[in-house]
Amino acid sequence: MRVALLTEGVRPRSPRGAGGWCDRLVDGLREHDFAWFVLVGTAGGAGAADAEDTARTPVHELALRGRRPAGRAPGALRGRQYAAAYDRLVRSLLRPGERSGFGPGLYRLAELARADGGLPAFLVSDRARRVLERVWRSPGADTSAGQPLVCDVLVAADLLEQCLRPLSAPWYGTAPGGLGAADLCHVVGGGPAALPALVAKQLHGVPFVVTEHGLHLREQYLGYREAPYRWPVRALLLAFFRALTEETYRQAAILTPGSAHDQQWQRRCGADPARTRVVYEGTPAVDRPAAGPEPVAPTLVWAGALEPGRDPELALHAFARVRAELPAARLVLHGEEAVPGYRAHCAAVAERLGVADAVEFAGRPRSAAEAWADGTVVVFSALSQRRPRLLADAMLSGRAVVSTDVGVAREVVGPTGLLVPPRDPQALAGACLALLRDGERRARLGLAGRLRAQERFAVEPVTGAFREIYLELVSQWPAFPAAAPDAGAGPRPRPFARPAEYWITDRRRTAPAEAAPAEAAPAAAAAVTAEPVTGADADSNGIDGTDRSDRSDRTDDGGTAVVALSRGRLPAAGEAPDRSGSFAEAV
């Protein structure tokens, strides 16, 4: 089947040899045809792709920032239509009682953009800014973050234009390379990358899957705390991302979060539990050999960004208690400084605790495997653990793990490690001492953790899960949405309504009655008892037997060919078998 991968940020196809999640998915599902549709930061900002990879998997890019897409400004009448749709969209963001208007406003803008391509020019026009300012300052608008100033209107209008650029992307349509020609869309990451999938479903009925390894909405809430905008602008943009997330979860056929922790967040945002399945993020590190012998001195190793959220101070305070019991113990901290001056702050804390001579700030390691090999026990002291990848990588080293019981830690580590409450140096020190003093328990937990991580985070189960999801989704979705009853084209099509034998059995192509020779008429009448299917009719039928032409009163359930084959009927003289509909072409 044809699958469109929709992502945001950078091109998923990384340099050869580096690998990535999308690379592993495409390589594991080679029976499908993939095409990438990437929302990049600026034009040309994704880097050069490998020529062979681009030829095998087409890549389409759209810049979210920088120079806006070309397009003529709409006329007076069309401008009023744009303004009405934009007004409804903005009202859904600023008026709590009108949030249901987000989807209709969004799809109306996409419909207008597809008709004349004037959406980019409208969004940067004075008319759009006046609509935003009027709604923002009208009675009933949510201004709890502060009253908007003129500069806020200008900044917010530019940011909304960037967020809505995917609506005017040249990706829609049923021609080869368009989203309408895909069997399904796979959104990786959520956020603006879901906009093309929403439009494709609205215009062409293409279903889509959403995969999130770390929720996009949660990252936006965390990132906008330090964004260089005033609070009214931040509140408006967060309202947009919240409404987009809710609409995405509502319209998605299947949601595949990267952990059960993310699944709970999705449910709070309105996701249907019946359409949610946890698929862990596979990693090729499962094939990596375990770490070598433990260091001679009892060593605690910590890895992560040096920032308050990772709470290396907790590890320092716990290590001070450990060293009071084991004077030969050491602490190695791997990671780069994420907050300016925070490494110096941690060094000052170690100096104040009297353990500076046994603490090493090792910086960023050449590889994660090298970091884990430096320690006897791996320590995680974060206040929140949003993604399981780092924990799983540490478990794959075969070292015993001690972690704070936050986020995905309990789900990933399970019974193969020790979990302690956050911000509790005494509990963390006690767990580290218990493992440092018991080599047999340390080895047992390390091996159990490695086996658990190999089972849950292998690449093959991930590709196998999506292979089943793709097939299940296509089998349950209408094969030709344009032929639905609301389109006035007859009964609703039934996906996979015809058995596989229908597509592999030789169907006889019979010429029209007026063009057939007289001597062939009795043979043709004896060959088939139902109405003959001409080549044109065979080409116009879909895999579910729905006639896609205007002749909706003719149907063929495919049973004639199977019955004829079971009776042993041979082809008539000069009769060519009809091989136009194979099972491979149908799927």
C-alpha positions as CSV (number, residue, x, y, z in Angstrom):
1,M,0.0,0.0,0.0
2,R,1.0,3.6,-0.4
3,V,1.9,5.3,3.0
4,A,2.5,9.0,3.4
5,L,4.8,9.8,6.4
6,L,4.2,13.3,7.8
7,T,6.8,14.7,10.1
8,E,8.0,18.1,11.5
9,G,11.4,19.5,12.2
10,V,14.0,17.8,10.1
11,R,14.1,15.3,7.2
12,P,13.5,11.9,8.7
13,R,16.1,10.3,6.4
14,S,19.3,10.9,8.3
15,P,22.8,10.4,6.9
16,R,23.5,6.9,5.9
17,G,24.6,4.7,8.8
18,A,23.1,7.0,11.5
19,G,19.6,5.6,11.3
20,G,16.4,6.9,12.8
21,W,12.9,5.8,13.8
22,C,11.4,6.5,10.4
23,D,14.4,4.9,8.7
24,R,13.8,1.7,10.7
25,L,10.1,1.7,9.9
26,V,10.6,2.1,6.2
27,D,13.4,-0.5,6.1
28,G,11.2,-3.0,8.1
29,L,8.2,-2.5,5.9
30,R,9.7,-2.7,2.4
31,E,6.5,-4.3,1.0
32,H,4.9,-0.8,1.2
33,D,5.6,2.3,-0.8
34,F,6.5,5.2,1.5
35,A,6.7,8.9,0.7
36,W,7.9,11.6,3.2
37,F,6.1,14.9,3.6
38,V,8.3,17.0,5.9
39,L,7.6,20.4,7.6
40,V,11.1,21.9,8.0
41,G,12.1,25.1,9.8
42,T,13.4,27.1,6.8
43,A,13.8,26.2,3.1
44,G,16.8,24.0,2.6
45,G,17.3,23.6,6.4
46,A,16.9,19.8,6.4
47,G,20.2,19.1,4.7
48,A,20.9,17.1,1.6
49,A,19.3,13.6,1.3
50,D,21.1,10.6,-0.1
51,A,20.3,10.4,-3.8
52,E,19.6,6.7,-3.7
53,D,17.3,7.1,-0.7
54,T,15.4,10.0,-2.3
55,A,14.9,7.9,-5.4
56,R,13.5,5.0,-3.4
57,T,11.5,7.1,-1.0
58,P,10.3,10.5,-2.3
59,V,10.7,13.5,0.0
60,H,8.5,16.6,-0.1
61,E,9.3,19.6,2.0
62,L,7.5,22.7,3.2
63,A,9.2,25.5,5.1
64,L,7.2,26.7,8.2
65,R,9.3,29.8,8.7
66,G,11.0,32.3,6.5
67,R,9.7,33.4,3.1
68,R,6.0,32.6,2.8
69,P,4.7,30.5,-0.1
70,A,3.8,32.3,-3.3
71,G,0.2,33.2,-4.0
72,R,-2.0,36.0,-5.2
73,A,-4.1,38.0,-2.8
74,P,-7.8,37.1,-2.9
75,G,-10.3,39.4,-4.4
76,A,-13.1,41.2,-2.5
77,L,-15.6,38.4,-2.5
78,R,-13.1,35.7,-1.8
79,G,-11.5,37.9,0.8
80,R,-14.8,38.0,2.7
81,Q,-15.0,34.3,2.7
82,Y,-11.4,34.0,4.0
83,A,-12.2,36.5,6.7
84,A,-15.3,34.6,7.8
85,A,-13.4,31.3,8.1
86,Y,-10.5,33.0,9.9
87,D,-12.9,34.7,12.2
88,R,-14.5,31.4,13.2
89,L,-11.0,29.8,13.7
90,V,-9.8,32.7,15.9
91,R,-13.1,32.7,17.9
92,S,-12.6,29.0,18.7
93,L,-9.2,29.9,20.3
94,L,-10.3,33.0,22.3
95,R,-13.9,32.2,23.3
96,P,-14.4,29.2,25.6
97,G,-17.9,28.7,24.4
98,E,-17.0,28.5,20.7
99,R,-14.2,25.9,20.7
100,S,-16.3,23.6,18.5
101,G,-15.7,26.0,15.6
102,F,-12.0,25.1,15.3
103,G,-12.5,22.2,12.9
104,P,-15.0,23.8,10.6
105,G,-12.9,27.0,10.4
106,L,-9.8,25.0,9.7
107,Y,-11.3,22.9,7.0
108,R,-13.0,25.9,5.4
109,L,-9.6,27.7,5.1
110,A,-8.1,24.6,3.6
111,E,-10.9,24.4,1.0
112,L,-10.5,28.0,0.0
113,A,-6.7,27.6,-0.2
114,R,-7.1,24.7,-2.5
115,A,-9.5,26.6,-4.7
116,D,-7.4,29.7,-5.4
117,G,-4.1,29.4,-3.4
118,G,-4.7,32.8,-1.7
119,L,-4.4,31.7,1.9
120,P,-0.7,32.7,2.5
121,A,-1.4,36.2,1.1
122,F,-4.5,36.6,3.2
123,L,-2.9,35.5,6.5
124,V,-0.3,38.3,6.2
125,S,-2.7,40.9,5.1
126,D,-4.1,43.8,7.2
127,R,-7.6,42.2,6.9
128,A,-6.5,39.1,8.8
129,R,-4.8,41.3,11.5
130,R,-8.0,43.3,11.9
131,V,-10.0,40.1,12.3
132,L,-7.6,38.9,15.0
133,E,-7.6,42.2,16.8
134,R,-11.4,42.6,16.7
135,V,-12.0,39.1,18.1
136,W,-9.2,39.4,20.7
137,R,-10.5,42.6,22.1
138,S,-14.2,41.9,21.9
139,P,-16.3,41.2,25.1
140,G,-16.2,37.5,26.1
141,A,-12.7,36.9,24.8
142,D,-10.3,35.1,27.2
143,T,-7.7,37.6,28.3
144,S,-6.7,36.0,31.5
145,A,-3.1,36.2,30.3
146,G,-3.4,40.0,29.8
147,Q,-4.8,42.5,27.4
148,P,-3.3,42.3,24.0
149,L,-1.3,45.2,22.7
150,V,-0.8,46.1,19.0
151,C,2.6,44.4,19.0
152,D,0.9,41.2,20.3
153,V,-1.5,41.3,17.4
154,L,1.2,41.6,14.9
155,V,3.4,38.9,16.4
156,A,0.5,36.5,16.9
157,A,-0.7,37.0,13.3
158,D,2.7,36.1,12.0
159,L,2.9,33.0,14.2
160,L,-0.5,31.8,13.2
161,E,0.4,32.3,9.5
162,Q,3.4,29.9,10.1
163,C,1.3,27.4,11.9
164,L,-1.4,27.4,9.1
165,R,1.1,27.1,6.2
166,P,0.5,23.4,5.8
167,L,-3.1,24.2,4.7
168,S,-1.7,25.7,1.5
169,A,0.9,23.0,0.8
170,P,0.9,21.7,-2.8
171,W,0.4,18.1,-1.5
172,Y,-3.3,17.7,-1.9
173,G,-4.9,15.9,-4.8
174,T,-5.2,12.4,-6.2
175,A,-2.4,12.7,-8.7
176,P,0.8,10.6,-8.1
177,G,2.7,12.2,-5.2
178,G,-0.4,13.7,-3.6
179,L,-1.9,12.8,-0.3
180,G,-5.2,11.9,-2.0
181,A,-3.4,9.1,-3.8
182,A,-2.1,7.5,-0.5
183,D,-3.9,4.6,1.1
184,L,-3.2,6.1,4.6
185,C,-1.2,8.8,6.3
186,H,1.2,8.2,9.2
187,V,1.8,11.3,11.3
188,V,5.0,11.1,13.4
189,G,5.2,13.6,16.2
190,G,1.8,15.3,16.0
191,G,1.4,19.1,16.0
192,P,1.4,21.0,12.7
193,A,2.5,17.7,10.9
194,A,-1.1,16.5,11.5
195,L,-2.6,19.4,9.5
196,P,-2.0,17.8,6.1
197,A,-3.4,14.5,7.4
198,L,-6.6,16.3,8.6
199,V,-7.0,18.0,5.3
200,A,-6.4,14.8,3.3
201,K,-9.0,13.0,5.4
202,Q,-11.5,15.9,4.9
203,L,-10.9,16.2,1.1
204,H,-10.2,12.6,0.1
205,G,-11.3,10.4,3.0
206,V,-7.7,9.1,3.6
207,P,-7.4,7.7,7.2
208,F,-4.3,8.5,9.3
209,V,-2.3,7.1,12.2
210,V,-0.6,9.3,14.8
211,T,2.6,8.2,16.5
212,E,4.0,10.3,19.4
213,H,7.2,9.6,21.2
214,G,6.8,12.4,23.8
215,L,3.6,14.4,23.4
216,H,3.8,17.4,21.2
217,L,1.3,19.4,23.2
218,R,3.2,18.7,26.5
219,E,6.5,19.9,24.9
220,Q,4.8,23.1,23.7
221,Y,3.5,23.9,27.2
222,L,7.1,23.3,28.6
223,G,8.8,25.3,25.8
224,Y,6.5,28.3,25.8
225,R,7.3,29.1,29.4
226,E,10.6,30.6,28.2
227,A,9.4,31.8,24.7
228,P,10.4,35.4,23.8
229,Y,6.8,36.5,23.6
230,R,4.4,38.3,25.9
231,W,1.9,36.1,27.9
232,P,-1.1,37.0,25.7
233,V,0.7,35.7,22.6
234,R,1.8,32.5,24.4
235,A,-1.7,31.8,25.6
236,L,-3.1,32.2,22.1
237,L,-0.5,29.9,20.5
238,L,-1.0,27.3,23.3
239,A,-4.8,27.5,22.7
240,F,-4.1,26.8,19.0
241,F,-1.9,23.7,19.7
242,R,-4.4,22.5,22.3
243,A,-7.3,22.7,19.8
244,L,-5.2,21.1,17.0
245,T,-4.3,18.2,19.3
246,E,-7.9,17.6,20.3
247,E,-9.0,17.7,16.6
248,T,-6.2,15.3,15.7
249,Y,-7.1,12.9,18.4
250,R,-10.7,13.0,17.4
251,Q,-10.1,12.4,13.7
252,A,-7.2,9.9,13.9
253,A,-8.1,6.3,13.1
254,I,-5.5,4.9,15.5
255,L,-3.2,6.6,18.1
256,T,0.1,4.9,18.9
257,P,1.8,6.6,21.9
258,G,5.3,5.5,22.8
259,S,4.4,4.6,26.4
260,A,1.4,4.0,28.7
261,H,2.4,7.3,30.4
262,D,1.8,9.2,27.2
263,Q,-1.4,7.2,26.6
264,Q,-2.8,8.6,29.9
265,W,-2.0,12.2,28.7
266,Q,-3.7,11.5,25.4
267,R,-6.8,10.4,27.1
268,R,-6.9,13.6,29.1
269,C,-6.8,15.4,25.8
270,G,-9.9,13.6,24.5
271,A,-8.3,10.5,22.9
272,D,-10.6,7.5,22.6
273,P,-9.1,4.5,24.6
274,A,-10.5,2.1,22.0
275,R,-8.4,3.7,19.3
276,T,-5.2,3.9,21.3
277,R,-2.4,1.3,21.3
278,V,1.0,1.6,22.9
279,V,3.9,0.8,20.6
280,Y,7.3,1.3,22.2
281,E,10.1,3.1,20.4
282,G,12.3,0.4,19.0
283,T,16.1,0.9,19.1
284,P,18.9,-1.0,17.3
285,A,20.9,-0.8,20.6
286,V,19.2,-4.1,21.6
287,D,21.9,-5.9,19.5
288,R,24.7,-4.1,21.4
289,P,26.7,-6.3,23.7
290,A,26.5,-5.7,27.4
291,A,29.0,-3.5,29.2
292,G,32.3,-5.1,30.3
293,P,33.6,-5.7,33.8
294,E,32.6,-3.3,36.5
295,P,35.2,-0.6,37.6
296,V,37.4,-1.5,40.6
297,A,36.1,1.3,42.8
298,P,32.3,1.3,43.5
299,T,31.0,4.0,41.1
300,L,27.7,5.6,40.5
301,V,27.1,6.9,37.0
302,W,24.6,9.6,36.1
303,A,23.7,10.7,32.6
304,G,21.5,13.5,31.3
305,A,21.4,17.2,30.6
306,L,22.7,19.4,33.4
307,E,19.5,21.2,34.2
308,P,17.2,21.5,37.2
309,G,14.6,19.1,35.7
310,R,17.2,16.3,35.7
311,D,18.0,17.2,39.3
312,P,21.7,16.3,39.5
313,E,21.7,18.0,42.9
314,L,19.7,15.0,44.3
315,A,22.3,12.7,43.0
316,L,25.0,14.8,44.7
317,H,23.2,14.8,48.1
318,A,22.6,11.1,47.9
319,F,26.2,10.5,46.9
320,A,27.4,12.4,50.0
321,R,25.5,9.9,52.1
322,V,26.8,6.9,50.1
323,R,30.4,8.1,50.6
324,A,29.9,8.4,54.3
325,E,29.3,4.7,54.3
326,L,31.7,3.7,51.4
327,P,34.7,6.1,51.4
328,A,36.0,4.6,48.1
329,A,32.9,5.4,46.2
330,R,32.9,7.7,43.2
331,L,30.3,9.6,41.2
332,V,30.6,10.3,37.4
333,L,28.1,12.8,35.8
334,H,27.8,12.6,32.0
335,G,26.1,15.4,30.2
336,E,26.3,18.9,28.8
337,E,25.2,22.1,30.4
338,A,21.7,22.9,29.4
339,V,21.3,26.0,31.6
340,P,24.1,28.5,31.6
341,G,26.0,28.4,34.9
342,Y,24.3,25.2,36.2
343,R,27.5,23.1,36.0
344,A,29.3,25.6,38.2
345,H,26.4,25.5,40.6
346,C,26.6,21.7,40.8
347,A,30.3,21.9,41.4
348,A,29.7,24.3,44.2
349,V,27.2,22.0,45.8
350,A,29.7,19.1,45.6
351,E,32.3,21.3,47.2
352,R,29.9,22.3,50.0
353,L,29.0,18.7,50.7
354,G,32.7,17.8,50.9
355,V,32.7,15.3,48.0
356,A,34.2,17.4,45.2
357,D,37.3,15.2,45.0
358,A,35.2,12.1,44.3
359,V,32.8,13.7,41.8
360,E,33.8,13.9,38.1
361,F,31.9,16.0,35.5
362,A,32.8,13.9,32.4
363,G,30.9,16.0,29.9
364,R,29.2,14.4,26.9
365,P,30.4,10.8,26.2
366,R,31.3,9.5,22.8
367,S,28.5,7.0,23.1
368,A,25.9,6.0,25.7
369,A,27.5,2.5,26.0
370,E,30.7,4.2,27.1
371,A,28.9,6.2,29.8
372,W,27.2,3.1,31.3
373,A,30.5,1.1,31.3
374,D,32.0,3.7,33.6
375,G,29.8,2.8,36.5
376,T,28.8,0.0,38.8
377,V,25.2,1.3,39.3
378,V,23.3,3.7,37.0
379,V,21.4,6.4,38.7
380,F,18.5,8.5,37.4
381,S,17.3,11.4,39.7
382,A,15.0,13.3,37.3
383,L,11.9,15.1,38.5
384,S,10.1,13.9,35.3
385,Q,10.9,11.1,32.9
386,R,8.9,11.7,29.8
387,R,10.6,9.3,27.4
388,P,11.8,5.7,28.0
389,R,14.7,5.8,25.6
390,L,17.5,6.7,28.0
391,L,16.3,4.3,30.7
392,A,16.0,1.5,28.2
393,D,19.5,2.2,26.9
394,A,20.9,2.0,30.4
395,M,19.1,-1.3,31.0
396,L,20.6,-2.7,27.8
397,S,24.1,-2.2,29.2
398,G,23.4,-4.9,31.8
399,R,24.1,-2.5,34.7
400,A,21.6,-2.3,37.6
401,V,19.4,0.8,37.6
402,V,18.2,3.0,40.4
403,S,15.6,5.7,39.4
404,T,13.2,8.1,40.8
405,D,9.6,6.9,40.5
406,V,8.4,9.5,38.0
407,G,7.0,9.5,34.4
408,V,7.7,6.3,32.5
409,A,10.2,4.9,35.0
410,R,7.9,2.4,36.7
411,E,6.6,1.2,33.3
412,V,10.1,0.8,31.8
413,V,12.2,-0.5,34.7
414,G,9.5,-2.5,36.4
415,P,10.8,-5.2,38.8
416,T,14.3,-5.2,37.3
417,G,15.5,-2.1,39.1
418,L,15.0,0.0,42.3
419,L,12.6,2.9,42.3
420,V,12.7,5.7,44.9
421,P,10.5,8.8,45.5
422,P,11.8,12.0,43.9
423,R,13.6,14.7,46.0
424,D,14.5,12.1,48.6
425,P,18.3,11.8,48.9
426,Q,18.0,9.4,51.8
427,A,15.9,6.9,49.8
428,L,18.2,7.2,46.8
429,A,21.3,6.7,48.9
430,G,19.8,3.7,50.6
431,A,19.0,2.0,47.2
432,C,22.5,2.8,45.8
433,L,24.1,1.3,49.0
434,A,22.0,-1.8,48.8
435,L,23.2,-2.5,45.3
436,L,26.8,-1.5,45.8
437,R,27.1,-3.9,48.8
438,D,25.4,-6.9,47.0
439,G,27.2,-8.0,43.8
440,E,25.0,-11.0,43.2
441,R,21.8,-8.9,43.4
442,R,23.4,-6.3,41.2
443,A,24.2,-8.9,38.5
444,R,20.8,-10.5,38.7
445,L,18.9,-7.2,38.3
446,G,21.3,-6.1,35.5
447,L,20.6,-9.2,33.5
448,A,16.9,-9.0,34.1
449,G,16.8,-5.4,33.0
450,R,18.7,-6.2,29.8
451,L,16.3,-9.0,28.9
452,R,13.3,-6.8,29.7
453,A,14.6,-3.9,27.5
454,Q,15.5,-6.3,24.6
455,E,12.0,-7.7,24.7
456,R,10.2,-4.4,24.8
457,F,12.4,-2.2,22.6
458,A,13.5,-4.4,19.8
459,V,12.9,-3.1,16.3
460,E,11.1,-6.1,14.9
461,P,8.1,-6.0,17.2
462,V,7.6,-2.3,16.3
463,T,7.6,-2.9,12.5
464,G,5.4,-6.0,13.1
465,A,2.9,-3.9,15.1
466,F,2.6,-1.3,12.4
467,R,2.3,-3.9,9.7
468,E,-0.8,-5.2,11.5
469,I,-2.1,-1.7,12.1
470,Y,-1.8,-0.7,8.5
471,L,-3.6,-3.8,7.2
472,E,-6.3,-3.6,9.9
473,L,-6.9,0.1,9.2
474,V,-7.1,-0.3,5.4
475,S,-9.4,-3.4,5.8
476,Q,-11.8,-1.5,8.0
477,W,-11.8,1.8,6.0
478,P,-13.9,2.4,2.9
479,A,-11.8,1.6,-0.1
480,F,-13.3,4.4,-2.2
481,P,-14.7,7.2,0.1
482,A,-15.9,9.2,-2.9
483,A,-18.5,6.4,-3.5
484,A,-20.2,6.9,-0.1
485,P,-24.0,7.4,0.0
486,D,-23.6,11.1,0.7
487,A,-21.8,11.4,-2.6
488,G,-24.8,10.0,-4.4
489,A,-23.0,7.1,-6.0
490,G,-24.9,4.1,-4.7
491,P,-24.4,1.9,-1.7
492,R,-21.5,2.3,0.6
493,P,-18.5,0.2,-0.5
494,R,-17.4,-2.8,1.5
495,P,-13.6,-3.1,1.9
496,F,-12.2,-6.6,1.0
497,A,-15.8,-7.7,0.1
498,R,-14.4,-10.0,-2.7
499,P,-12.3,-13.0,-1.7
500,A,-8.7,-13.4,-2.8
501,E,-9.7,-16.0,-5.4
502,Y,-11.6,-13.3,-7.3
503,W,-8.3,-11.5,-8.0
504,I,-6.2,-14.5,-8.9
505,T,-8.7,-16.4,-11.0
506,D,-8.6,-15.8,-14.8
507,R,-11.7,-13.7,-15.5
508,R,-12.9,-13.9,-19.1
509,R,-13.1,-10.7,-21.1
510,T,-16.0,-10.8,-23.5
511,A,-16.5,-8.4,-26.3
512,P,-19.7,-6.4,-26.7
513,A,-22.6,-8.2,-28.3
514,E,-22.7,-6.0,-31.3
515,A,-19.0,-6.5,-32.0
516,A,-18.8,-10.3,-31.3
517,P,-18.9,-12.8,-34.2
518,A,-22.1,-14.7,-34.7
519,E,-20.5,-18.1,-34.2
520,A,-19.0,-16.9,-30.8
521,A,-22.4,-16.0,-29.4
522,P,-23.5,-19.5,-28.2
523,A,-20.1,-20.1,-26.6
524,A,-20.2,-16.8,-24.8
525,A,-23.7,-17.5,-23.6
526,A,-22.7,-20.9,-22.3
527,A,-19.5,-19.6,-20.7
528,V,-21.1,-17.2,-18.3
529,T,-24.6,-17.0,-16.9
530,A,-24.3,-13.5,-15.6
531,E,-23.9,-10.3,-17.5
532,P,-20.5,-10.2,-19.3
533,V,-17.9,-7.9,-17.9
534,T,-16.1,-5.9,-20.5
535,G,-12.6,-4.6,-20.2
536,A,-13.9,-1.1,-19.5
537,D,-16.1,-2.5,-16.8
538,A,-13.3,-4.5,-15.3
539,D,-11.1,-1.5,-15.1
540,S,-13.8,0.6,-13.5
541,N,-14.5,-1.8,-10.7
542,G,-12.7,-1.5,-7.3
543,I,-11.5,-4.2,-5.0
544,D,-14.8,-4.2,-3.2
545,G,-16.9,-4.6,-6.3
546,T,-18.2,-1.0,-6.4
547,D,-18.6,0.4,-9.9
548,R,-16.7,3.7,-9.9
549,S,-18.3,4.8,-13.2
550,D,-21.6,6.5,-13.7
551,R,-23.3,3.1,-14.3
552,S,-24.1,2.4,-10.7
553,D,-27.0,0.1,-11.5
554,R,-24.6,-2.7,-12.6
555,T,-22.9,-5.0,-10.0
556,D,-20.8,-8.1,-10.1
557,D,-20.2,-10.1,-6.9
558,G,-17.3,-12.0,-8.4
559,G,-19.0,-15.4,-7.8
560,T,-19.3,-16.3,-11.5
561,A,-15.6,-16.7,-12.1
562,V,-15.2,-18.9,-9.1
563,V,-18.1,-21.1,-10.0
564,A,-16.9,-21.4,-13.6
565,L,-13.5,-22.4,-12.4
566,S,-14.9,-25.0,-10.0
567,R,-16.8,-26.6,-12.9
568,G,-13.6,-27.0,-14.9
569,R,-14.6,-24.7,-17.8
570,L,-11.7,-24.1,-20.2
571,P,-11.2,-20.8,-22.1
572,A,-13.0,-20.6,-25.4
573,A,-11.0,-20.6,-28.6
574,G,-9.3,-17.3,-29.1
575,E,-10.5,-16.0,-25.7
576,A,-7.9,-14.1,-23.7
577,P,-7.8,-14.3,-19.9
578,D,-8.5,-11.0,-18.0
579,R,-5.6,-10.3,-15.7
580,S,-6.4,-6.7,-15.1
581,G,-7.3,-7.2,-11.5
582,S,-4.7,-9.0,-9.5
583,F,-4.7,-9.3,-5.7
584,A,-1.4,-7.3,-5.5
585,E,-2.9,-4.5,-7.5
586,A,-6.0,-4.5,-5.4
587,V,-4.1,-4.2,-2.1
